[in-house]
């Protein structure tokens, strides 16, 4: 009896240890944000993409600059033309039902996302570079603030892109322009040299063309402002960081500060990386 009792006790202890190991292992490989969790498995074909529409930028969630974990971030004045590749993660049960940065309730089964610098709200097409799948999400939250991750998708969006089990994926983010653009051909875009006052006069004929530099190449957009004074202030802030020319383009009621043209793509990428590292400025490539 003693031997049987001992064997039974030993088996119970062994089973308990085995269950503990299995449970610990499950936690350690859970995808997504640390201590976060996956939701129920659902048919993602029943979840439609977000429908882009023009929305006003909210006061909540768009403070700039702002600080998280001792690091300072700047919100882009405009989302137009934003295109970036990077690492996407996702967030789920830990934040489900909590408020997002702009005061909405986070739903892990909704087509939403979090981004560190894009204005809230805006819409973006996110493509999983590894499998070619794409979704459209509405960005209404801030993050991710973990490592080099660029965007945090909702759990269901990550499922639709096929990386919910994996945890992260390399993605392409392309903002969908939903801003109202009252600009007409009778009042064409105008390039204003930084430092000069902008005077926009309506043209009686549809014959004028926007002035563009003769040199070919792309530009880096480093800011878009409703007041040209702010564009000039930004120009003065970064003037000493590059010898490339700068122009302010009046477009869609915004004064956009561009650096360029830059014909060499590697030089453009190097300048972009330098601005990010030096002044934490998220510039992006645009074409005239």
VEXGU-668271 format. One record per atom (N, C-alpha, C): residue in three letters; x, y, z. Coordinates in steps of 0.2 Angstrom, whole numbers, padded with zeros to 4 digits, always signed. Each point is the difference from the previous one (the first is absolute). Layout:
N
ALAXYZ...
//
This chain:
288
UNK+0004-0006+0000UNK-0004+0006+0000UNK+0004+0006+0000UNK+0006+0000+0004UNK+0004+0006+0000UNK+0003+0001-0007UNK+0002-0005-0003UNK+0003+0000-0007UNK-0005+0003-0005UNK-0006-0002+0000UNK-0005+0002-0004UNK-0002+0007+0001UNK+0000+0002+0007UNK-0002+0007+0002UNK+0006+0005-0003UNK+0006-0003+0001UNK+0006+0004-0002UNK+0000+0001-0008UNK-0002-0005-0004UNK+0000+0000-0007UNK-0006+0005-0002UNK-0006+0000+0003UNK-0005+0004-0002UNK+0002+0007+0001UNK+0003+0002+0006UNK+0002+0006+0002UNK+0005+0003-0005UNK+0005-0004-0002UNK+0005+0002-0005UNK-0003+0001-0007UNK-0005-0004-0002UNK-0004+0002-0006UNK-0003+0006+0000UNK-0004+0002+0006UNK-0003+0006+0000UNK+0004+0006+0000UNK+0006-0001+0003UNK+0005+0006+0000UNK+0003+0001-0007UNK+0001-0006-0003UNK+0003+0000-0007UNK-0005+0004-0005UNK-0007-0002+0001UNK-0005+0003-0004UNK+0000+0007+0001UNK+0000+0002+0006UNK+0000+0007+0002UNK+0005+0004-0003UNK+0006-0003+0000UNK+0006+0004-0003UNK-0001+0000-0007UNK-0002-0005-0004UNK-0001+0000-0007UNK-0005+0005-0002UNK-0006+0001+0004UNK-0005+0005-0002UNK+0003+0007+0001UNK+0004+0001+0005UNK+0003+0006+0001UNK+0005+0002-0005UNK+0004-0004-0003UNK+0004+0001-0005UNK-0003+0002-0007UNK-0006-0004-0001UNK-0004+0001-0006UNK-0003+0007+0000UNK-0003+0002+0006UNK-0003+0006+0001UNK+0005+0006-0001UNK+0006-0001+0003UNK+0005+0005+0000UNK+0003+0001-0008UNK+0000-0006-0003UNK+0002+0001-0007UNK-0005+0003-0004UNK-0006-0001+0001UNK-0006+0003-0004UNK+0001+0008+0001UNK+0001+0002+0006UNK+0001+0007+0001UNK+0006+0003-0003UNK+0005-0003-0001UNK+0006+0002-0002UNK+0000+0001-0008UNK-0005-0004-0003UNK+0000+0001-0007UNK-0006+0003-0003UNK-0004+0003+0005UNK-0006+0004-0002UNK+0002+0006-0005UNK-0003+0001-0006UNK+0002+0005-0004UNK-0003+0007+0002UNK+0003+0005-0003UNK-0003+0007+0002UNK+0004+0003+0005UNK-0002+0005+0003UNK+0003+0004+0005UNK+0001-0005+0007UNK+0005+0002+0003UNK+0002-0004+0006UNK-0006+0000+0005UNK-0002-0006+0003UNK-0005-0001+0005UNK-0007+0001-0004UNK+0000+0001-0006UNK-0007+0001-0004UNK-0002-0007-0002UNK-0006+0000-0003UNK-0002-0007-0002UNK-0005+0000-0006UNK-0001-0005-0003UNK-0004-0001-0006UNK-0007-0001+0002UNK-0004+0002-0004UNK-0008-0001+0001UNK-0002-0006-0003UNK-0006-0001-0001UNK-0003-0006-0003UNK+0001+0000-0008UNK+0001-0006-0002UNK+0001-0001-0007UNK-0007+0001-0004UNK+0000+0005-0005UNK-0006+0001-0004UNK+0001+0000-0007UNK-0005+0000-0004UNK+0001+0000-0007UNK+0001+0007-0002UNK+0006+0002-0002UNK+0002+0007-0002UNK-0003+0002-0006UNK-0003-0004-0004UNK-0003+0002-0006UNK-0007+0004+0001UNK-0002-0001+0007UNK-0006+0003+0002UNK+0001+0008+0002UNK+0007+0001+0001UNK+0002+0007+0002UNK+0002+0004-0005UNK-0004+0005-0002UNK+0002+0004-0006UNK+0006+0005+0002UNK+0003+0003-0005UNK+0005+0005+0001UNK-0003+0006+0002UNK+0004+0004+0004UNK-0002+0007+0001UNK-0002+0004-0006UNK-0005+0004+0000UNK-0002+0004-0005UNK+0003+0007+0000UNK+0005+0002-0004UNK+0003+0007+0001UNK-0006+0005-0001UNK+0001+0005+0004UNK-0005+0006-0001UNK+0004+0006+0003UNK-0002+0006-0002UNK+0003+0006+0003UNK-0002+0001+0007UNK+0004+0001+0004UNK-0001+0001+0007UNK+0004+0006+0003UNK-0002+0004+0004UNK+0004+0005+0003UNK+0005-0003+0005UNK+0006+0003+0000UNK+0005-0002+0005UNK-0002+0002+0007UNK+0000-0005+0005UNK-0002+0001+0006UNK+0005+0003+0005UNK-0002+0004+0005UNK+0004+0003+0005UNK+0004-0005+0004UNK-0004-0005+0002UNK+0002-0006+0004UNK+0005-0004-0004UNK+0005-0002+0002UNK+0005-0005-0003UNK+0005+0003-0005UNK-0001+0007-0001UNK+0005+0003-0005UNK+0004+0005+0003UNK+0001+0000+0007UNK+0005+0004+0003UNK+0007-0001-0003UNK+0004+0006-0002UNK+0006-0001-0003UNK+0005+0006+0002UNK+0006-0002+0003UNK+0002-0006+0001UNK-0003-0004+0006UNK+0001-0006+0001UNK-0002-0004+0006UNK+0005-0005+0002UNK+0000-0002+0006UNK+0006-0004+0003UNK-0003-0007+0003UNK+0003-0005-0002UNK-0002-0007+0002UNK+0007-0003+0002UNK+0000-0003+0006UNK+0006-0004+0003UNK+0006+0004-0001UNK+0000+0007+0001UNK+0006+0004-0001UNK+0002+0002-0007UNK-0004-0002-0005UNK+0002+0002-0007UNK-0006+0005-0002UNK+0003+0005-0004UNK-0005+0005-0003UNK-0002-0002-0007UNK-0006+0001-0002UNK-0003-0001-0006UNK-0003+0006-0003UNK+0000+0001-0007UNK-0004+0005-0003UNK-0005-0002-0004UNK-0006+0003+0000UNK-0006-0002-0005UNK+0001+0004-0006UNK+0000-0004-0006UNK+0000+0003-0006UNK-0006+0005-0001UNK+0001+0006-0003UNK-0005+0005-0001UNK-0005-0003-0005UNK+0002-0004-0005UNK-0005-0003-0005UNK+0002-0007-0001UNK-0005-0004-0002UNK+0002-0007-0002UNK+0001-0001-0007UNK-0002+0005-0004UNK+0000-0001-0007UNK+0007-0002-0003UNK+0000-0005-0004UNK+0006-0002-0004UNK+0004-0005+0005UNK-0002-0002+0006UNK+0004-0004+0004UNK+0000-0007-0003UNK+0007-0003+0000UNK+0001-0006-0002UNK+0006-0003+0003UNK-0001-0006+0003UNK+0006-0002+0004UNK+0000-0008+0001UNK+0006-0003+0001UNK+0000-0007+0001UNK+0003-0001+0007UNK-0002-0005+0003UNK+0003-0001+0007UNK-0004-0007+0003UNK+0001+0000+0007UNK-0003-0006+0003UNK-0006+0002+0003UNK-0005-0005-0001UNK-0007+0001+0003UNK-0001-0005+0005UNK-0003+0002+0006UNK-0002-0005+0005UNK-0007+0001+0001UNK-0003-0003+0005UNK-0007+0000+0001UNK-0002+0001+0008UNK-0005+0002+0002UNK-0002+0000+0007UNK-0008-0002+0001UNK-0001-0004+0005UNK-0006-0003+0001UNK-0004+0000+0007UNK+0000-0005+0003UNK-0004-0001+0006UNK+0002+0005+0006UNK+0006+0002+0000UNK+0002+0004+0006UNK-0003+0007-0001UNK-0001+0002-0006UNK-0003+0007-0001UNK-0007+0000-0003UNK-0003-0006-0001UNK-0007+0000-0002UNK-0004+0003+0005UNK-0004+0005-0003UNK-0005+0004+0004UNK+0003+0006+0004UNK+0006+0001-0001UNK+0003+0006+0003UNK+0000+0006-0005UNK+0001+0006+0002UNK+0000+0006-0004UNK+0006+0000-0004UNK+0000+0002-0007UNK+0005+0002-0004UNK+0003+0007+0001UNK+0005+0002-0003UNK+0003+0007+0001UNK-0005+0005-0001UNK-0005-0001-0005UNK-0005+0005-0002UNK-0006+0000+0004UNK+0000-0005+0005UNK-0006-0001+0004UNK-0005-0005-0002UNK+0001-0003-0005UNK-0005-0005-0003UNK+0002-0007+0004UNK-0005-0005+0000UNK+0001-0006+0003UNK+0003-0005-0005UNK+0006-0003+0003UNK+0003-0004-0005UNK-0003-0007+0000UNK-0001-0002-0006UNK-0004-0007-0002UNK+0005-0004-0004UNK+0003-0005+0003UNK+0005-0005-0003UNK-0003-0003-0006UNK-0007+0000-0001UNK-0003-0003-0006UNK-0002+0006-0005UNK+0003+0006+0001UNK-0002+0005-0005UNK+0007+0001-0004UNK-0001+0004-0006UNK+0006+0001-0005UNK+0003+0006+0002UNK+0004+0000+0006UNK+0003+0006+0002UNK+0008-0001+0001UNK+0003+0006+0001UNK+0007-0001+0001UNK+0003+0006+0005UNK+0006-0001+0002UNK+0004+0005+0004UNK+0006+0002-0004UNK+0002+0006+0000UNK+0006+0002-0003UNK+0003+0006+0004UNK+0006+0001+0000UNK+0004+0005+0005UNK-0001+0007-0003UNK+0000+0001-0007UNK+0000+0007-0002UNK-0005+0002-0005UNK-0004-0004-0003UNK-0005+0002-0004UNK-0006+0003+0003UNK-0003+0005-0003UNK-0005+0004+0004UNK-0006-0005+0001UNK-0004+0001+0005UNK-0006-0004+0002UNK-0006+0004-0001UNK-0005-0003-0004UNK+0000-0006-0003UNK+0002+0001-0008UNK+0003-0006-0002UNK+0001+0000-0008UNK-0001-0007-0002UNK+0001-0002-0006UNK-0001-0006-0003UNK+0006-0003-0004UNK+0001-0006+0001UNK+0006-0002-0004UNK-0001-0008-0002UNK+0003-0001-0006UNK+0001-0007-0002UNK+0006-0003+0002UNK-0001-0006+0003UNK+0006-0003+0003UNK+0001-0007-0004UNK+0006-0001-0003UNK+0001-0006-0004UNK+0005-0004+0004UNK-0001-0006+0001UNK+0005-0005+0003UNK+0004-0002-0006UNK+0007+0002+0000UNK+0004-0001-0005UNK+0002-0007-0001UNK-0001-0004+0005UNK+0002-0007+0000UNK-0005-0004-0004UNK-0006+0002+0000UNK-0005-0004-0004UNK-0005+0004-0004UNK+0001+0006-0001UNK-0004+0004-0005UNK-0007+0002+0003UNK-0002-0002+0006UNK-0007+0002+0002UNK+0000+0007+0002UNK-0006+0003-0001UNK-0001+0007+0002UNK-0006+0002+0003UNK+0000+0004+0005UNK-0006+0003+0003UNK+0000+0007+0001UNK-0006+0003+0001UNK-0001+0007+0001UNK-0002+0001+0007UNK+0004+0004+0004UNK-0002+0001+0007UNK+0000+0008+0001UNK-0004+0001+0006UNK-0001+0007+0002UNK+0005+0001+0006UNK+0005+0005+0000UNK+0004+0001+0005UNK-0003+0005+0005UNK-0001-0003+0006UNK-0003+0004+0005UNK+0004+0000+0007UNK+0006-0003+0000UNK+0003-0001+0006UNK+0008+0002-0001UNK+0003+0000+0006UNK+0008+0001+0000UNK+0003-0006+0002UNK+0006-0001-0003UNK+0004-0006+0001UNK+0003-0002-0007UNK+0003-0006+0000UNK+0003-0004+0006UNK+0006+0003+0003UNK+0001+0000+0006UNK+0006+0003+0003UNK+0005-0006+0003UNK+0000-0005-0004UNK+0005-0006+0001UNK+0004-0001-0005UNK+0007+0001+0001UNK+0005-0002-0005UNK-0001+0005-0006UNK+0002-0004-0006UNK-0001+0004-0007UNK-0006-0001-0003UNK-0005-0002+0003UNK-0007-0001-0003UNK-0003+0007-0003UNK-0003-0001-0006UNK-0002+0006-0003UNK-0008+0001+0001UNK-0004-0005+0001UNK-0007+0001+0000UNK-0002-0006+0004UNK-0006+0001+0004UNK-0003-0005+0004UNK-0007-0001-0003UNK-0002-0006-0003UNK-0006-0001-0003UNK-0005-0003+0005UNK-0006+0000-0001UNK-0005-0004+0005UNK+0001-0007-0002UNK-0002-0004+0005UNK+0001-0007+0000UNK-0003-0003-0007UNK-0006+0002-0001UNK-0004-0002-0006UNK+0004+0002-0007UNK+0003+0006+0000UNK+0003+0002-0006UNK+0007-0004-0001UNK+0003-0002+0006UNK+0006-0004-0001UNK-0002-0007-0002UNK-0006-0003+0002UNK-0003-0006-0002UNK-0001+0000-0008UNK-0003+0006-0002UNK-0001+0000-0008UNK+0006+0001-0004UNK+0006+0002+0003UNK+0006+0001-0003UNK+0004-0007+0001UNK-0002-0004+0004UNK+0003-0007+0001UNK+0006+0000+0004UNK+0001+0005+0005UNK+0005-0001+0005UNK-0002+0001+0007UNK-0006-0002+0002UNK-0002+0001+0007UNK+0003-0006+0004UNK+0001-0006-0003UNK+0004-0005+0004UNK+0007+0001+0000UNK+0003+0004-0005UNK+0007+0001+0000UNK+0002+0006+0005UNK-0004+0005+0000UNK+0001+0005+0004UNK+0002+0007-0003UNK+0004-0001-0005UNK+0002+0006-0004UNK+0001-0001-0007UNK+0001+0005-0004UNK+0000-0001-0007UNK+0003+0006-0003UNK+0004-0001-0006UNK+0002+0006-0004UNK-0005+0003-0004UNK-0002+0006+0000UNK-0006+0003-0003UNK+0002+0006-0004UNK-0004+0002-0005UNK+0000+0006-0003UNK-0006+0004+0002UNK+0001+0006+0002UNK-0006+0005+0002UNK+0000+0005-0005UNK-0006+0001-0002UNK-0002+0005-0005UNK-0006+0004+0002UNK+0001+0006+0002UNK-0006+0004+0002UNK-0005+0002-0006UNK-0006-0001+0002UNK-0005+0002-0005UNK-0003+0007+0001UNK+0001+0004-0005UNK-0002+0007+0001UNK-0007+0001+0000UNK-0002+0003+0006UNK-0008+0001+0000UNK-0001+0007+0002UNK+0005+0005-0001UNK-0001+0007+0001UNK-0004+0003-0005UNK-0003+0005+0002UNK-0004+0004-0005UNK+0005+0005-0003UNK+0000+0000-0007UNK+0005+0004-0003UNK-0004+0005-0005UNK-0001+0006+0003UNK-0004+0005-0004UNK+0004+0003-0006UNK+0007-0001+0000UNK+0004+0003-0005UNK-0003-0002-0007UNK+0000+0005-0005UNK-0003-0001-0006UNK+0005+0002-0006UNK-0001-0002-0006UNK+0005+0002-0005UNK+0000+0008-0001UNK-0005+0003+0002UNK+0000+0008+0000UNK+0004+0003+0005UNK+0002-0004+0005UNK+0004+0002+0006UNK+0005-0005+0001UNK+0005-0001-0005UNK+0005-0006+0001UNK+0004+0001+0005UNK+0004-0006+0002UNK+0005+0000+0005UNK+0005+0005-0001UNK+0003+0002+0005UNK+0006+0005-0001UNK+0006-0001+0004UNK+0005+0000-0003UNK+0007-0001+0004UNK+0002+0007+0003UNK+0001+0000+0006UNK+0002+0006+0004UNK+0007-0001+0003UNK+0005+0003-0002UNK+0007-0001+0003UNK-0001+0002+0008UNK+0003-0005+0004UNK+0000+0001+0007UNK+0003+0007+0002UNK-0004+0003+0004UNK+0003+0007+0003UNK-0004+0006-0003UNK-0004-0002-0005UNK-0004+0005-0004UNK-0007+0000+0002UNK-0004+0005+0000UNK-0007+0000+0001UNK-0004-0003-0006UNK-0005-0004+0002UNK-0004-0003-0005UNK-0006+0005-0002UNK+0000+0001-0007UNK-0006+0004-0002UNK-0003-0005-0006UNK-0006-0001+0001UNK-0004-0005-0004UNK-0005+0004-0004UNK+0000+0002-0006UNK-0005+0003-0004UNK-0003-0004-0005UNK-0007+0000+0000UNK-0003-0004-0005UNK+0001+0002-0007UNK+0001-0005-0004UNK+0001+0001-0007UNK-0006+0000-0004UNK-0001+0005-0005UNK-0007+0000-0003UNK+0000-0005-0006UNK+0006-0003-0002UNK+0000-0005-0005UNK+0003-0007+0002UNK-0002-0005-0003UNK+0003-0007+0002UNK+0006-0001-0004UNK+0005+0004+0000UNK+0005+0000-0004UNK+0007-0001+0003UNK+0000+0003+0007UNK+0006+0000+0004UNK+0001-0007+0002UNK+0007-0002+0001UNK+0002-0006+0003UNK+0004+0001+0006UNK+0000-0005+0005UNK+0004+0001+0006UNK+0007+0000-0002UNK+0004+0004+0003UNK+0007+0001-0001UNK+0003-0006+0004UNK+0005-0003-0004UNK+0003-0006+0003UNK+0008+0001-0002UNK+0004-0002+0005UNK+0007+0000-0002UNK+0002-0004-0006UNK+0005+0003-0004UNK+0002-0004-0006UNK+0003-0006+0001UNK+0004-0001+0006UNK+0004-0006+0001UNK-0005-0005+0002UNK+0001-0006-0003UNK-0004-0006+0001UNK+0002-0003+0007UNK-0005-0004+0002UNK+0002-0004+0006UNK-0006+0001+0005UNK+0000-0004+0005UNK-0005+0000+0006UNK+0002+0005+0005UNK-0005+0001+0005UNK+0001+0004+0005UNK-0001-0003+0007UNK+0002+0003+0005UNK-0001-0003+0007UNK-0005+0006+0003UNK-0006-0003+0001UNK-0005+0005+0004UNK+0002-0001+0007UNK+0001+0006+0003UNK+0002+0000+0008UNK-0005+0003+0004UNK-0006+0003-0003UNK-0005+0003+0004UNK-0005+0003-0005UNK-0006+0001+0003UNK-0006+0004-0004UNK-0003+0004+0005UNK-0001+0006-0001UNK-0002+0005+0005UNK-0006+0005-0003UNK-0004+0002+0004UNK-0006+0004-0002UNK+0003+0008+0000UNK+0006+0001+0003UNK+0002+0007+0000UNK+0008-0001-0003UNK+0001+0004-0004UNK+0007+0000-0003UNK+0005+0002+0005UNK-0001+0004+0005UNK+0004+0001+0005UNK+0003-0006+0003UNK-0004-0005+0001UNK+0002-0006+0004UNK+0004-0004-0005UNK-0001+0001-0007UNK+0004-0004-0005UNK+0007+0003+0000UNK+0000+0007+0001UNK+0007+0003+0000UNK+0004-0001+0006UNK-0004-0001+0006UNK+0003-0002+0006UNK+0003-0007+0000UNK-0003-0005-0003UNK+0002-0006-0001UNK+0007+0000-0005UNK-0001+0004-0005UNK+0006+0001-0005UNK+0006+0002+0004UNK-0001+0005+0004UNK+0006+0003+0004UNK+0003-0005+0005UNK-0005-0005+0002UNK+0002-0005+0005UNK+0005-0005-0003UNK-0002-0002-0006UNK+0004-0005-0003UNK+0005+0002-0006UNK+0000+0007-0001UNK+0004+0003-0005UNK+0008-0003+0000UNK+0002+0000+0006UNK+0007-0002+0001UNK+0002-0007-0001UNK-0005-0004-0001UNK+0001-0008+0000UNK+0001-0002-0008UNK-0002+0004-0005UNK+0001-0002-0007UNK+0001+0006-0004UNK+0004-0001-0005UNK+0002+0005-0005UNK-0005+0000-0006UNK-0005-0005+0000UNK-0005+0000-0005UNK-0005+0006+0000UNK-0003+0002-0005UNK-0004+0006+0000UNK-0007-0002+0003UNK-0003+0005+0003UNK-0007-0002+0003UNK-0005+0005-0003UNK-0006-0003-0001UNK-0005+0004-0003UNK-0007-0001+0004UNK-0004+0005+0000UNK-0006-0001+0004UNK-0006+0001-0006UNK-0004-0006+0000UNK-0005+0000-0005UNK-0007+0001+0003UNK-0003+0004-0003UNK-0007+0002+0002UNK-0005-0005-0003UNK-0002-0005+0003UNK-0004-0006-0003UNK-0006-0002+0005UNK-0006+0001-0002UNK-0006-0002+0004UNK+0000+0004+0006UNK+0001+0006+0000UNK-0001+0005+0006UNK+0006-0002+0005UNK+0005-0003-0002UNK+0006-0002+0004UNK+0006+0002-0003UNK+0005+0003+0004UNK+0006+0002-0002UNK+0005-0006+0002UNK+0002-0004-0006UNK+0004-0006+0001UNK+0007+0001-0001UNK+0004-0001+0005UNK+0008+0001+0000UNK+0003-0006-0003UNK+0003+0001-0006UNK+0004-0005-0004UNK+0007+0001+0000UNK+0004-0005+0000UNK+0007+0000-0001UNK+0001-0004-0007UNK+0004+0004-0004UNK+0002-0003-0006UNK-0001+0005-0006UNK+0000-0003-0006UNK+0000-0007-0002UNK+0006-0004+0001UNK-0001-0007+0001UNK+0006-0004+0002UNK-0001-0006-0006UNK+0005+0000-0004UNK-0001-0005-0006UNK+0003-0007+0002UNK+0004+0000+0005UNK+0003-0006+0002UNK-0004-0003+0006UNK-0003-0006-0001UNK-0004-0003+0005UNK+0003-0002+0006UNK+0006-0002+0000UNK+0004-0002+0006UNK+0002+0007+0004UNK+0001+0005-0003UNK+0001+0006+0003UNK-0006+0003+0004UNK-0006-0001-0004UNK-0006+0002+0003UNK-0001-0005+0007UNK+0001-0006-0001UNK-0001-0004+0006UNK+0005+0001+0006UNK+0006+0002-0002UNK+0005+0002+0005UNK-0002+0006+0004UNK-0003+0005-0004UNK-0002+0007+0003UNK-0006-0002+0004UNK-0005-0004-0002UNK-0005-0002+0004UNK+0002-0003+0007UNK+0004-0005-0001UNK+0003-0003+0007UNK+0003+0005+0004UNK+0004+0005-0003UNK+0004+0005+0004UNK-0005+0004+0004UNK-0006+0002-0003UNK-0004+0005+0003UNK-0004-0004+0006UNK-0001-0006-0002UNK-0004-0004+0006UNK+0005-0001+0006UNK+0006-0001-0001UNK+0005-0001+0005UNK+0002+0006+0004UNK+0001+0005-0004UNK+0002+0007+0003UNK-0005+0004+0003UNK-0006+0000-0003UNK-0005+0005+0003UNK-0007-0004+0001UNK+0000-0007-0001UNK-0006-0004+0000UNK-0005+0002-0004UNK+0001+0002-0006UNK-0004+0003-0005UNK-0002-0006-0005UNK-0006-0001-0001UNK-0002-0006-0004UNK-0002+0003-0007UNK+0005+0001-0004UNK-0001+0002-0007UNK-0002-0005-0005UNK-0003+0001-0005UNK-0002-0005-0005UNK+0000+0003-0007UNK+0001-0005-0005UNK+0002+0002-0007UNK-0007+0002-0004UNK+0001+0005-0003UNK-0006+0003-0004UNK+0003+0002-0007UNK-0005+0000-0005UNK+0002+0002-0007UNK-0004+0006-0002UNK+0003+0004-0004UNK-0003+0007-0001UNK-0006-0001-0005
//
